[in-house]
Amino acid sequence: MNLDVLTQRSGEWLRGTGPEADIVISSRIRLARNLAEFPFVNRASDAVRAQIEDFLRERIEKLQGRRPLTYLRTSDLEPLDRQFLVERQLISREHAEDHGQCGVGVSSEENVSLMVNEEDHLRMQVLRSGMDLDAAWAEINEIDDLMEQEVAYAFDSQFGYLTACPTNVGTGIRVSVMLHLPALVATKEIQKVFQALQKIGLAVRGLYGEGSQAMGDFYQISNQVTLGKSEIDIMKSIKDVVAQILGYERRVRTALVKENRQALHDQVSRAFGILQNAQTISSEETMHLLSSVRMGVNLGLIDDVEIPTVNELFIQTQPAHLQKLRHQKLESAERNIARAAYIRQRLAENNPHTSA
Amino acid sequence: MKKCEHCSKPAVLHITELQDGSVEAHHLCESCAKEYLTQNSEPESVEVESSLSIDESDDSETSEAVPQEQPPCPNCGITFKEFRSLGRLGCAHDYSHFREELTRLIENIHSEVQHVGKVPKRQPDASRQQFDLIRLKLQLKEAIDEENYEKAAGLRDQIRQVELELRSSSPAT
């Protein structure tokens, strides 16, 4: 897989299709698995890590799933390329920073990724555009079954699938749904959502998972409990909660339009205007303005740009993406100029009427 | 780099003690290692006790639970203490070796101590049947709570069937 080719396009999960795609960016399910015959990754010597990687790599390359997977040995990649894969949500931040031999099997649509030697020997994830947990589960379950024919998983009749950290033990599942909640953020109602989620034991994270800030009004909602509940029950609790949050976000959006359509229209149009014309722009401002534009498009207040373009810009204006596009290392100030130029170009392409 | 278990200097000596079939791993810096090797038999247990008593005073949850330190895992050499400071276990066997301690910890994290859900198909039949039993017994309890006795009777028959199969597949018990 040529990473430079990837910069020109986006993962299938960003295409803005699928149920509830106006608010739900993506649905993701991750399974953590370990091989019974090896120590966990953090306790494995470099030589043993290499053995694990070789062993799993061979099996991932042979896997007869729905989609062929390309295997990348991430430990051989430049830091910039690893960061690039993180921005595309194909590997985790922990995996990118990891020392020792590790890798990832990725489908060409970028909706399947099997990470080798992350915190656990194998972390498999399936991503889907929109609210589509059932399809994500069907696919990841199938991949898990196929892998299981080739390897012996560490499993215990009491504790289930055994993981390096007891917080993941049992099903080893993390079900996450990424939501765009600009209206709840603008009205500060989001705090109530957080409190309610905390009470029922669900986690809220930013765009890039654990410890990342909630940039661009994106929130990932995921389960914390992995043991004592079946995969289906865990998915159900997330689905129920997401349905409520969607209703809440939509009610607040409708109220905002009803109460002050003109002010809202002004705000989203200004955001769009800045993105179309800025000459230098930070990542933070970009996320903030794109979020306004995204809501404006979904409310029918802006019709000069399509949702998939907006979704892509969130990812393609990230630091590693800009540097891959420019084929050179850029300092922060240079990136801000490159970012503004790239956004102007993308928004002009998208709308031939306004292009010079 | 791993730290010395007695002080905060980097550990340079990794000692594995084999005594009467029990395995003990120590990770020590140079000066602590010298001390350990020159007086290695008795004073050690005194030290362990004193450090434990400090733990007990500020961690009430584990105080009664861990009266004395478990030997390290014979498979990967990790001690329970090391696991608590790293937050990551060393190998799958730790879950059996530290089952009692981990059960308490896992109950704190997940409020449950028994896995339900997917089971590897490659597991020996017996453990899959044990899972069936757990699931069926749970359903039986629900059926009885709902006063659905017809369903409960059916479940009871299924449970007997699985129990019979389990017994015939493992003649030892």
Chai-1 contact restraints between the chains, C-beta under 6 A:
chainA,res_idxA,chainB,res_idxB,connection_type,confidence,min_distance_angstrom,max_distance_angstrom,comment,restraint_id
A,A36,B,A92,contact,1.0,0.0,6.0,A-B,restraint_1
A,P39,B,C76,contact,1.0,0.0,6.0,A-B,restraint_2
A,P39,B,G90,contact,1.0,0.0,6.0,A-B,restraint_3
A,P39,B,C91,contact,1.0,0.0,6.0,A-B,restraint_4
A,F40,B,G90,contact,1.0,0.0,6.0,A-B,restraint_5
A,F40,B,C91,contact,1.0,0.0,6.0,A-B,restraint_6
A,N42,B,R88,contact,1.0,0.0,6.0,A-B,restraint_7
A,R43,B,C76,contact,1.0,0.0,6.0,A-B,restraint_8
A,R43,B,G90,contact,1.0,0.0,6.0,A-B,restraint_9
A,E148,B,P120,contact,1.0,0.0,6.0,A-B,restraint_10
A,E148,B,R122,contact,1.0,0.0,6.0,A-B,restraint_11
A,Y153,B,P120,contact,1.0,0.0,6.0,A-B,restraint_12
A,A154,B,A92,contact,1.0,0.0,6.0,A-B,restraint_13
A,F155,B,P120,contact,1.0,0.0,6.0,A-B,restraint_14
A,D156,B,Y95,contact,1.0,0.0,6.0,A-B,restraint_15
A,S157,B,S127,contact,1.0,0.0,6.0,A-B,restraint_16
A,S157,B,Q130,contact,1.0,0.0,6.0,A-B,restraint_17
A,F159,B,Y95,contact,1.0,0.0,6.0,A-B,restraint_18
A,F159,B,H115,contact,1.0,0.0,6.0,A-B,restraint_19
A,G160,B,H115,contact,1.0,0.0,6.0,A-B,restraint_20
A,L162,B,A92,contact,1.0,0.0,6.0,A-B,restraint_21
A,L162,B,Y95,contact,1.0,0.0,6.0,A-B,restraint_22
A,A164,B,R88,contact,1.0,0.0,6.0,A-B,restraint_23
A,A164,B,L89,contact,1.0,0.0,6.0,A-B,restraint_24
A,C165,B,R88,contact,1.0,0.0,6.0,A-B,restraint_25
A,P166,B,L105,contact,1.0,0.0,6.0,A-B,restraint_26
A,P166,B,I106,contact,1.0,0.0,6.0,A-B,restraint_27
A,T167,B,I109,contact,1.0,0.0,6.0,A-B,restraint_28
A,G170,B,H115,contact,1.0,0.0,6.0,A-B,restraint_29
A,T171,B,G117,contact,1.0,0.0,6.0,A-B,restraint_30
A,V225,B,H110,contact,1.0,0.0,6.0,A-B,restraint_31
A,L227,B,H110,contact,1.0,0.0,6.0,A-B,restraint_32
A,L227,B,E112,contact,1.0,0.0,6.0,A-B,restraint_33
A,L227,B,H115,contact,1.0,0.0,6.0,A-B,restraint_34
A,G228,B,H110,contact,1.0,0.0,6.0,A-B,restraint_35
A,G228,B,E112,contact,1.0,0.0,6.0,A-B,restraint_36
A,S230,B,V116,contact,1.0,0.0,6.0,A-B,restraint_37
A,S230,B,G117,contact,1.0,0.0,6.0,A-B,restraint_38
A,E231,B,G117,contact,1.0,0.0,6.0,A-B,restraint_39
A,E231,B,K118,contact,1.0,0.0,6.0,A-B,restraint_40
